[in-house]
Amino acid sequence: MRGKMRGASLLLMVMASCQSASWAQKGSPVMADRERERRSFAQNLVKAINAAEVDYRKKHDVYANWDTLIGIGDFSSNGTRWAPADFPTVAHALYGSGAEIVPGWRLRLHLSNGEKAYDLLLEDVTDPKCSYTVFSDERGFIRQGKSIDCPL
């Protein structure tokens, strides 16, 4: 009888822990695949820009603005060679010098300290409420953020 009671108690504990895990999952927001892909694109595009900047700095001892990167062909309507190998959508995107460097993404690339430093922000213009943005600088760290009025 005691063995059955212990077994039943163990079964109840397992069921309760599974239920609580289920409740935690239901409360967690799930990012849509499209949004995850857009964010991944932005993060990988910033990696590509950082790689192009490092290369330019090696050759010229200063960083380049976006018009220069476009002008030398690092980013063009044919794509970029700086894209991570496992992310072909960045490699084959149609880059331009307009307000949106690729459809839906606006770049701010500012040079400072005699062109020895840069700050870049890549902002999702299709997200006016939360303004998802990917940030980086000459150190190569990549960060992401959104408006403080949006849920985490």
C-alpha positions as CSV (number, residue, x, y, z in Angstrom):
1,M,0.0,0.0,0.0
2,R,2.8,2.4,0.9
3,G,4.5,1.7,-2.5
4,K,1.3,2.7,-4.3
5,M,0.9,5.9,-2.2
6,R,4.5,6.8,-3.0
7,G,4.0,6.1,-6.7
8,A,0.8,8.2,-6.7
9,S,2.6,11.1,-4.9
10,L,5.4,11.0,-7.4
11,L,3.0,11.0,-10.3
12,L,1.1,14.0,-8.9
13,M,4.4,15.9,-8.4
14,V,5.5,15.2,-12.0
15,M,2.1,16.2,-13.3
16,A,2.1,19.5,-11.3
17,S,5.6,20.3,-12.5
18,C,4.6,19.7,-16.1
19,Q,1.5,21.9,-15.7
20,S,3.5,24.8,-14.2
21,A,6.0,24.5,-17.1
22,S,3.0,24.7,-19.5
23,W,1.6,27.8,-17.8
24,A,5.0,29.5,-18.1
25,Q,5.2,28.8,-21.8
26,K,1.7,30.2,-22.4
27,G,2.6,33.5,-20.8
28,S,5.8,33.9,-22.9
29,P,5.4,36.0,-26.0
30,V,6.4,34.1,-29.1
31,M,8.2,36.1,-31.8
32,A,6.7,35.5,-35.3
33,D,9.0,33.9,-37.8
34,R,8.9,36.9,-40.1
35,E,10.0,39.2,-37.3
36,R,12.7,36.8,-36.3
37,E,14.0,36.7,-39.9
38,R,13.9,40.5,-40.2
39,R,15.9,40.9,-36.9
40,S,18.4,38.2,-38.0
41,F,18.8,40.0,-41.3
42,A,19.5,43.3,-39.5
43,Q,22.0,41.7,-37.2
44,N,23.8,40.0,-40.0
45,L,23.8,43.2,-42.1
46,V,25.5,45.1,-39.2
47,K,28.1,42.3,-39.1
48,A,28.7,42.8,-42.8
49,I,29.0,46.6,-42.4
50,N,31.5,46.1,-39.5
51,A,33.6,43.7,-41.6
52,A,33.6,46.2,-44.5
53,E,34.7,49.0,-42.1
54,V,37.5,46.9,-40.7
55,D,38.8,46.2,-44.2
56,Y,38.5,49.8,-45.2
57,R,40.4,50.9,-42.0
58,K,43.2,48.4,-42.8
59,K,43.7,49.9,-46.2
60,H,43.1,53.6,-45.5
61,D,43.8,54.1,-41.8
62,V,40.3,55.6,-41.3
63,Y,36.7,54.3,-41.4
64,A,34.3,55.0,-44.3
65,N,30.9,56.6,-44.5
66,W,28.1,54.7,-46.2
67,D,28.5,56.6,-49.5
68,T,32.1,55.5,-49.6
69,L,31.2,51.9,-49.0
70,I,28.6,52.1,-51.8
71,G,31.0,54.0,-54.0
72,I,33.8,51.4,-53.8
73,G,31.3,48.5,-54.4
74,D,31.4,47.0,-50.9
75,F,27.5,47.3,-51.0
76,S,25.6,47.6,-54.2
77,S,22.5,46.6,-56.1
78,N,24.4,43.3,-56.6
79,G,24.7,42.6,-52.9
80,T,27.8,42.5,-50.7
81,R,30.8,40.2,-50.3
82,W,30.9,41.0,-46.6
83,A,27.8,39.0,-45.6
84,P,28.2,36.0,-43.3
85,A,28.5,32.8,-45.4
86,D,25.4,31.3,-43.7
87,F,23.2,34.3,-44.4
88,P,22.6,34.6,-48.2
89,T,19.8,37.2,-47.9
90,V,22.4,39.8,-46.7
91,A,24.8,38.7,-49.5
92,H,22.2,39.2,-52.2
93,A,20.2,42.2,-50.9
94,L,19.8,45.3,-53.1
95,Y,21.8,48.0,-51.4
96,G,21.4,51.7,-52.1
97,S,22.3,55.2,-50.9
98,G,18.7,56.4,-50.3
99,A,16.9,56.9,-47.0
100,E,16.5,53.2,-46.7
101,I,19.7,51.3,-47.6
102,V,17.6,48.2,-48.1
103,P,13.8,48.2,-48.1
104,G,12.5,48.7,-44.6
105,W,15.9,49.5,-43.0
106,R,17.4,53.0,-42.4
107,L,21.1,53.4,-41.6
108,R,22.8,56.1,-39.5
109,L,26.5,55.8,-39.8
110,H,28.5,58.6,-38.2
111,L,32.2,58.9,-38.2
112,S,34.0,60.7,-35.4
113,N,37.4,61.3,-33.9
114,G,39.0,62.2,-37.2
115,E,37.3,59.2,-38.9
116,K,39.1,56.8,-36.4
117,A,35.7,55.8,-34.8
118,Y,32.2,55.2,-36.0
119,D,28.7,54.6,-34.6
120,L,26.0,52.9,-36.6
121,L,22.3,52.4,-36.1
122,L,20.2,50.2,-38.3
123,E,16.5,51.0,-37.7
124,D,13.4,49.0,-38.8
125,V,11.2,51.6,-40.5
126,T,8.3,49.1,-40.7
127,D,8.1,49.2,-36.9
128,P,7.1,52.8,-36.0
129,K,5.8,51.9,-32.6
130,C,8.7,50.0,-31.1
131,S,11.5,51.2,-33.5
132,Y,13.6,48.0,-33.4
133,T,17.2,49.0,-33.9
134,V,20.6,47.3,-34.1
135,F,23.6,49.3,-32.9
136,S,27.4,48.9,-33.3
137,D,30.6,50.8,-33.4
138,E,34.3,50.4,-34.3
139,R,34.7,47.9,-31.4
140,G,32.4,45.5,-33.3
141,F,30.0,44.8,-30.5
142,I,26.5,44.4,-31.8
143,R,23.5,45.4,-29.6
144,Q,19.8,45.6,-30.2
145,G,17.0,47.6,-28.7
146,K,13.6,49.1,-29.0
147,S,11.5,52.0,-27.6
148,I,11.0,51.9,-23.9
149,D,7.3,52.0,-24.5
150,C,7.4,48.5,-26.0
151,P,7.3,45.2,-24.0
152,L,10.5,43.3,-23.7
